[in-house]
Amino acid sequence: MTEPRTPAKRKAKQLAKYLRGERPDYDYLKRVFQYLREDLEVEVTKKPKKLPYVPTEEELKRYYNLVWNGKNFRHMIIIKTFLYTGVRVSELINIELTDVDLSSCQIRINKGKGEKDRIVPFPQSFKELLAMHMETMRKENARYLFESNWKKKYTDRGVRKILAKYSEEAGLSQSLSPHKLRHFLLTWLKKQGIDDALIQPYSGHESRKSLEIYSKLALSEAQDKYNEVIDEFPL
């Protein structure tokens, strides 16, 4: 029969008596317990990662039908921008009109995740709608691609509320957050057979294992592959 364990808090106090004289800092304690784990043959346990929720094409179509029937043109453009570019919400609200290049179907993302700049593509089929929206915003003397009626750029919270409203009306099992829309696009591109190395240049992901490969790829290569399949996108 195994002896009952000393409660963790009491054991910590016992160990503290031996360690206090060492005047330990965090790094020292971290190394001590690393060696202690090795001596006791204690393995570090990791919680299994849950697969992220990805909406089905049917759910996405049902969701977008509500957006379309709502006849709010600005909401349509916001959601299509998420779906076609995979940008994060923090990136979307900071896109300026001057960041959009309609001729090359590209949007410049300034200081995205990790304070890095990058270019994201959008399909030719989205160009006309986006141009109409931009013209409206210019007439309103807007600076940003998405601004409210009060001449202020949209907030993270405001965009999430828009998406949540349509998710609820569509009766989806989970609300379609900006991240879920981003994940849908990247997952869909992979299903079309596009390699991670060609998705990465405009997705903003960074893989240590593949970094060397990614650095050798030109954005034009990535966009060529994107253009080949994006016309088959469900919306």
PECOR-V660765 format. One record per backbone hydrogen bond with DSSP energy under -1.0 kcal/mol. NH is the residue of the N-H (numbers start at 1). CO is the residue of the C=O. E is the energy in kcal/mol with one decimal. If there is no record, write none. Layout:
nh | co | e
NH | CO | E
NH | CO | E
This chain:
nh | co | e
11 | 7 | -2.4
12 | 8 | -2.2
13 | 9 | -1.6
14 | 10 | -1.9
15 | 11 | -2.3
16 | 12 | -1.9
17 | 13 | -1.1
19 | 15 | -1.7
20 | 16 | -2.5
22 | 19 | -1.7
23 | 20 | -1.6
29 | 25 | -2.3
30 | 26 | -2.6
31 | 27 | -2.0
32 | 28 | -2.5
33 | 29 | -2.5
34 | 30 | -1.4
35 | 31 | -2.3
36 | 32 | -2.1
37 | 33 | -2.2
38 | 34 | -1.7
39 | 35 | -2.6
40 | 36 | -2.2
42 | 37 | -2.8
60 | 56 | -2.3
61 | 57 | -2.4
62 | 58 | -2.3
63 | 59 | -2.5
64 | 60 | -2.7
65 | 61 | -2.2
66 | 62 | -1.2
67 | 63 | -1.5
68 | 64 | -3.0
69 | 65 | -2.7
70 | 66 | -1.5
71 | 68 | -1.3
76 | 72 | -2.0
77 | 73 | -2.1
78 | 74 | -2.3
79 | 75 | -2.5
80 | 76 | -2.6
81 | 77 | -2.3
82 | 78 | -2.0
83 | 79 | -2.4
84 | 80 | -2.7
85 | 81 | -1.9
86 | 82 | -2.2
92 | 88 | -2.5
93 | 89 | -2.0
95 | 92 | -1.5
97 | 143 | -2.2
99 | 96 | -1.9
100 | 97 | -1.3
101 | 106 | -3.1
106 | 101 | -2.0
107 | 120 | -2.8
108 | 99 | -2.5
109 | 118 | -3.3
112 | 116 | -3.2
115 | 112 | -1.9
118 | 109 | -2.0
120 | 107 | -2.7
122 | 105 | -1.9
126 | 123 | -1.7
127 | 124 | -1.2
130 | 126 | -2.3
131 | 127 | -2.4
132 | 128 | -2.2
133 | 129 | -2.1
134 | 130 | -2.6
135 | 131 | -2.2
136 | 132 | -1.9
137 | 133 | -2.3
138 | 134 | -2.4
139 | 135 | -2.0
140 | 136 | -1.1
141 | 138 | -1.9
142 | 137 | -2.6
145 | 95 | -2.8
148 | 152 | -3.6
151 | 148 | -1.5
154 | 146 | -1.7
159 | 155 | -2.2
160 | 156 | -2.1
161 | 157 | -2.1
162 | 158 | -1.6
163 | 159 | -2.1
164 | 160 | -2.5
165 | 161 | -2.0
166 | 162 | -1.4
167 | 163 | -1.9
168 | 164 | -2.3
169 | 165 | -1.9
170 | 166 | -1.9
172 | 167 | -2.0
177 | 175 | -1.4
181 | 177 | -1.8
182 | 178 | -2.1
183 | 179 | -2.5
184 | 180 | -2.0
185 | 181 | -2.0
186 | 182 | -2.3
187 | 183 | -2.4
188 | 184 | -2.7
189 | 185 | -2.7
190 | 186 | -1.6
191 | 187 | -2.0
192 | 188 | -1.2
193 | 190 | -1.9
194 | 189 | -1.8
198 | 195 | -1.7
199 | 195 | -1.2
200 | 196 | -2.6
202 | 199 | -1.1
203 | 199 | -1.2
204 | 200 | -1.7
211 | 207 | -1.1
214 | 210 | -2.8
215 | 211 | -2.4
216 | 213 | -1.4
217 | 214 | -1.8
222 | 218 | -1.4
223 | 219 | -2.8
224 | 220 | -2.1
225 | 221 | -1.8
226 | 222 | -2.2
227 | 223 | -3.0
228 | 224 | -1.5
229 | 225 | -1.1
230 | 226 | -2.3
232 | 229 | -2.2
233 | 230 | -1.8
